């Protein structure tokens, strides 16, 4: 299974608030691991956008378009992929987090804005960059 680790927060213990805010990120990791959009729909607010610069062009996908990328067939190299929460910061009902996904030849850095809703913590938006994995 995929390496899904929590941040060390500079070797301090995570607070209960931080652990709770990590829940949608864990769903997001499972969505990647299983190539399953249902996990993504659980992790994100329905109004979320996923944004990046791809080959110099700004892209902004609504959640439905992003979910079309998941076909239900995990990657052949899934057992070697790593996903970690690098840090998470919570202030009241808002949070931000950075995660790293090492997917074979590519490493992705994702930045999340999260909100605590009546349905629990959700990812409100994501910005990311993909770069070749360093050897």
Secondary structure, 3 states (H helix, E strand, C coil): CCEEECCCCCCCCCCHHHHHHHHHHHHHHHHHHHCCHHHHHHHEEEEEEEEEEECCEEEEEEHHHHHCCCCCCCCCCHHHCEEEEEEEEEECCEEEEEEEEEECCEEEEEEEEEEEECCEEEEEEEEEEEEECCC
